[in-house]
C-alpha cells in the first residue's frame, strides 16, 4: 500500500467512475463504439489500479482469486450457453432472432447483449488474474 | 434439432466443456469431464462422417447468417476424416491420460491441464470444420495457445524453453497466415473459402495475391514443421508431458497439413498453385530433404521421444511430397498418411508414456531389457516402428505404396528411390529401439519394473491394432482419401 495520501484519495475517487465508464461502454456497445472486450479491460483496470495503490491483499478481499477463476469460466459459459439456448429453441448456433417470440430484431438485441456480457466478464477477470499473477511473484 | 446442429456441437461441446472443467474439475472430476466430452465429440464426428459419405458436403450457417457474409462451417470428405482423426485420438488419449497425468503433472494443475486439452481439441476440430479463412485463423490461435500451455506443463524445466520456442515460431507462423489472409481479403473482399475459390482466379495475375499465397504458405509450413522450419518440433515433443506428445504429434501437424491442402487446393486452386506459382519445385525438394535428414538425425538420438520427433519431421516430408506431386495417387497418399501417421505416432508416443510412467525416463538406455518386463508396451512399439518403416501389412506400407506409384507415374523414379532410402534409414532407428528392448541386459532400475496400468496398455494397443487392421483392410482410409483427393484436385470444395 502506498503512503501517498493524495494518490490514495484521488484513486478512491476515480475508481467508481472507471467502473461506471466500463459498464457504460458495455451497455452502449449496441449503439456506438464499445462492447464486451473494451468494457472488460476498462472494468478490470479499475481493480488493477486499486490493487496497485492499496496492495494485493486488499484487492483480494474485494476480488478473491478463486472467484475470479470461476468468473473467467462463467463468461465463456454465458457466451456458449446463448448458443445452446438458440439451438434448444430449434434454431442454429447463436441464431439470436429466436430469443424473442414477437420481433426477431429484439431477439438479436438480447442475444448480442448476453454474448457481450459473457465477453466482458471473462475479459475483466482475465485482466485481473494476469495482473495478480505477475504482481504476486516473489523474487 | 440435435442432428441439424451436429457441425456446431462438434466444436462447441468441448468449448463449453473447457470452462466447466476449470470450475468443477477438482481431483479426478476434470479427467471425467474431459473423457466424457472426448467420446461424445468422437461420436459426433463419426455421425458427421457418415452423413458426408452418404449425402456429400455439409454446410452449416452460424447464427443463420448466409454464407459469403456469415461464418460458414463446411464439411467435406477430407475435413470429416481430419475430424475423426482429431476426436478419435483425443478419445483414445483420455483413458491413457488418467495415470500418466497423475504421475507427471502436479495435482493442483490437473484441472487446468484438462481445460487446455479440451481447448486444444476445440481449436483443432474448428480448423477442420470451418469454411471461413479468418475463422480458421481464430481456431488456429485457440489450438496453438492451449498447446503452448500444455507443452510447458512438462516435468523437465526445459519444457518451458521448448514451449517458449514453439510460442515464438508458432506466433510468427500465425502472423504470416493472417497477413496472407489480409492480402487476399484486400483483393477479393471475401473470407469464405468457396467464395474465395470463385473470385481469386479473376485477380490471379496480381502481385498482391502472389504475396498473400506466399505468406500463407510459409505460415502453414511453420505450423506443419516442413523441413527448414521444423526446429520447434523436436523440443516441443520431447519435453511435453507424455499425453500431450501423443495427442499433439498425432493431431496438430495433421491439422496443419489439412490447412495446406485447403489453401493450396481449395482456396487458391490447383492451376494457380502448381502452374502459376510452380509449387512442386518448392515442396518436392524440401519434402525429400526432410524425409532423408529427419530419418538420419533420428538415428543419432538417445532420447526416444526426440527420436520419434525427428521421425515425425521425415514423415511430414512424405505428406508434403504427396501434396507437391499433385497427382491423384500422390494426394491420396498424403491424405491417407494423415490418418496412418496419426495412428502410428499416437501408438508410439503412448507406449513411451507407459515407459515414462514405469521407468521414469525414455532414454534408450532406460528401455534396455524391457521387452521381457513390459511385453505389451514393447510389442506396441515394435508394431509402430514397423509401420514407420513401411513394412507390408502395416499402415505405413499403404502410404509408401501410393507415394512410390505416384512418383513412378510422374516419371521421377529418383523420388521413389529417395523414399525407399528414407525407409531404410527408418529401419536403423527402429532397430536401435528393438535391440535395446529385446537384446540387452536390463539396467538396475529396469529389472524390477512391471507392465503399465491396463488403461494405458489398452489405449496404446487400440492404436497399435489399428495400425495393423488398416494396413490389411484399407477400404476406409484409402476410400476416403481417394474421394478426398478427387474432390481436392477437381477444384470444387
HADDOCK unambig.tbl for C-alpha pairs under 7 A between the chains (distance, minus, plus):
assign (segid A and resid 70 and name CA) (segid B and resid 23 and name CA) 5.59 0.50 0.50
assign (segid A and resid 73 and name CA) (segid B and resid 19 and name CA) 4.28 0.50 0.50
assign (segid A and resid 73 and name CA) (segid B and resid 20 and name CA) 6.78 0.50 0.50
assign (segid A and resid 73 and name CA) (segid B and resid 22 and name CA) 6.79 0.50 0.50
assign (segid A and resid 73 and name CA) (segid B and resid 23 and name CA) 6.61 0.50 0.50
assign (segid A and resid 76 and name CA) (segid B and resid 19 and name CA) 6.75 0.50 0.50
assign (segid A and resid 77 and name CA) (segid B and resid 16 and name CA) 6.01 0.50 0.50
assign (segid A and resid 77 and name CA) (segid B and resid 19 and name CA) 6.77 0.50 0.50
assign (segid A and resid 80 and name CA) (segid B and resid 16 and name CA) 6.10 0.50 0.50
assign (segid A and resid 90 and name CA) (segid B and resid 1 and name CA) 5.88 0.50 0.50
assign (segid A and resid 92 and name CA) (segid B and resid 5 and name CA) 6.42 0.50 0.50
assign (segid A and resid 92 and name CA) (segid B and resid 62 and name CA) 6.50 0.50 0.50
assign (segid A and resid 92 and name CA) (segid B and resid 63 and name CA) 5.72 0.50 0.50
assign (segid A and resid 92 and name CA) (segid B and resid 64 and name CA) 6.24 0.50 0.50
assign (segid A and resid 93 and name CA) (segid B and resid 8 and name CA) 6.47 0.50 0.50
assign (segid A and resid 93 and name CA) (segid B and resid 62 and name CA) 5.70 0.50 0.50
assign (segid A and resid 93 and name CA) (segid B and resid 63 and name CA) 5.40 0.50 0.50
assign (segid A and resid 94 and name CA) (segid B and resid 62 and name CA) 6.62 0.50 0.50
assign (segid A and resid 94 and name CA) (segid B and resid 63 and name CA) 4.49 0.50 0.50
assign (segid A and resid 95 and name CA) (segid B and resid 63 and name CA) 3.79 0.50 0.50
assign (segid A and resid 95 and name CA) (segid B and resid 64 and name CA) 5.78 0.50 0.50
assign (segid A and resid 96 and name CA) (segid B and resid 63 and name CA) 6.80 0.50 0.50
